[in-house]
Amino acid sequence: MSRKWLVRAAVALAAVAVGVAVVLWLPSAERPEPHEKRAPALAYEPGGPVPAAAARAADTLTTDDERAQRSALLPESDAVFPPGRLFPVGTVLRLDDGGWHERNGYANATGELRVPGKPARKVFVGFAERDGSWRVVFMQVTS
């Protein structure tokens, strides 16, 4: 091997070593977060009582009748779901008393969803008011 080649190899190896050292010693704030890391849980402030019309929409969303279930959704939300039942027979959704937040015809609430044969799950439910009644826009499982 020539001396020139050995010098180039040594310089390249030193450059790689310096690069690795810099990456390892960078403060963690400058490193990108791993994809597996989850966002911190959002704090949910206590709210007011659930209006009767919203409670009826929640009950209708899990009724045994498929058409009634879908009538509880905002039409734009209904169009997104595939045809058929939204929840199996026996599913119960209960909104938390004091978990209602409302502003300008939109609202959200916390609650509990019980699907037969599965553990109860905490949910976050979004509503929109249309023609004097509350319709469900979305539901998200939170735990």
Phi, psi and omega per residue, in radians:
M1 nan 2.505 -3.116
S2 -1.463 2.728 3.137
R3 -1.122 -0.641 3.131
K4 -1.053 -0.738 -3.135
W5 -1.169 -0.698 3.119
L6 -1.119 -0.685 3.124
V7 -1.135 -0.788 3.134
R8 -1.084 -0.758 3.128
A9 -1.093 -0.733 3.137
A10 -1.135 -0.731 3.114
V11 -1.119 -0.763 3.130
A12 -1.108 -0.764 3.122
L13 -1.107 -0.714 3.104
A14 -1.127 -0.703 3.126
A15 -1.102 -0.747 3.112
V16 -1.114 -0.756 3.139
A17 -1.077 -0.749 3.107
V18 -1.114 -0.743 3.119
G19 -1.059 -0.791 3.125
V20 -1.114 -0.742 3.137
A21 -1.090 -0.726 3.133
V22 -1.107 -0.784 -3.134
V23 -1.107 -0.729 -3.106
L24 -1.200 -0.541 -3.073
W25 -1.746 0.066 3.071
L26 -1.151 2.518 3.067
P27 -1.056 2.550 -3.060
S28 -1.084 -0.425 3.133
A29 -1.134 -0.427 -3.117
E30 -1.598 -0.163 3.132
R31 -1.485 2.520 3.039
P32 -1.174 2.528 3.136
E33 -1.297 2.518 3.074
P34 -1.154 2.633 -3.107
H35 -1.120 -0.464 -3.085
E36 -1.309 -0.303 -3.093
K37 -1.196 2.348 -3.085
R38 -1.768 2.684 3.094
A39 -1.176 2.603 3.114
P40 -1.157 2.629 3.135
A41 -1.120 2.434 3.121
L42 -1.413 2.446 3.062
A43 -1.339 2.374 -3.130
Y44 -1.991 1.980 -3.104
E45 -1.249 2.505 3.057
P46 -1.016 2.572 -3.112
G47 -2.171 -2.737 -3.113
G48 -1.719 -3.079 3.113
P49 -1.232 2.636 3.140
V50 -1.340 2.189 3.089
P51 -1.079 2.603 -3.105
A52 -1.004 -0.674 -3.120
A53 -1.131 -0.644 3.109
A54 -1.244 -0.688 3.096
A55 -1.093 -0.671 3.089
R56 -1.120 -0.721 3.109
A57 -1.072 -0.721 3.123
A58 -1.119 -0.736 3.112
D59 -1.130 -0.720 -3.119
T60 -1.158 -0.584 -3.125
L61 -1.045 -0.498 -3.083
T62 -1.998 0.255 3.120
T63 -1.129 2.934 -3.122
D64 -1.302 -0.315 -3.080
D65 -1.572 2.104 -3.103
E66 -1.019 -0.801 -3.134
R67 -1.099 -0.705 3.119
A68 -1.124 -0.734 3.109
Q69 -0.942 -0.866 -3.064
R70 -1.223 -0.452 3.117
S71 -1.218 -0.302 3.114
A72 -1.346 -0.262 -3.118
L73 -1.511 2.644 2.934
L74 -1.118 2.394 -3.084
P75 -0.909 -0.658 3.127
E76 -1.133 -0.607 3.101
S77 -1.284 -0.695 3.133
D78 -1.027 -0.654 -3.107
A79 -1.149 -0.385 -3.093
V80 -1.397 -0.541 -3.074
F81 -1.419 2.580 3.066
P82 -1.180 2.761 -3.135
P83 -1.054 2.704 3.089
G84 1.992 -3.059 -3.125
R85 -1.131 2.561 3.063
L86 -1.513 -0.654 -3.126
F87 -2.398 2.623 3.113
P88 -1.213 2.792 3.091
V89 -0.983 2.394 3.114
G90 1.653 -0.067 3.113
T91 -1.244 2.469 3.136
V92 -2.264 2.311 3.034
L93 -2.055 2.120 3.099
R94 -2.084 2.132 3.094
L95 -1.439 2.489 -3.138
D96 -1.250 2.308 3.039
D97 -1.205 2.193 -3.104
G98 1.565 0.241 3.135
G99 -1.986 0.306 -3.045
W100 -1.664 2.291 3.042
H101 -2.255 2.262 -3.049
E102 -2.375 2.478 3.086
R103 -2.812 2.186 3.039
N104 0.900 0.782 3.072
G105 1.448 0.103 3.071
Y106 -2.200 2.620 -3.109
A107 -2.667 2.919 3.002
N108 -2.541 2.774 -3.133
A109 -2.638 2.761 3.016
T110 -1.756 2.789 3.127
G111 -2.972 -2.955 3.132
E112 -2.289 2.321 3.131
L113 -1.942 2.195 3.113
R114 -2.056 1.907 3.089
V115 -1.770 2.266 -3.106
P116 -0.916 2.321 3.100
G117 1.451 0.026 -3.138
K118 -2.252 2.730 3.111
P119 -1.178 2.631 3.094
A120 -1.087 2.515 -3.131
R121 -2.214 2.478 3.009
K122 -1.356 2.432 -3.116
V123 -2.332 2.767 3.056
F124 -2.081 2.130 -3.024
V125 -2.052 2.287 3.093
G126 -1.782 2.465 -3.112
F127 -2.243 2.722 2.972
A128 -2.363 2.467 3.125
E129 -1.608 2.193 3.120
R130 -2.350 2.233 3.098
D131 0.896 0.703 3.066
G132 1.401 0.072 3.097
S133 -2.258 2.670 3.131
W134 -1.532 2.368 3.075
R135 -2.144 2.588 3.134
V136 -1.417 2.295 3.109
V137 -1.718 -0.755 -3.140
F138 -2.731 2.885 2.997
M139 -2.466 2.312 -3.140
Q140 -2.220 2.272 3.073
V141 -1.301 2.272 -3.116
T142 -1.898 -0.308 3.066
S143 -2.797 nan nan
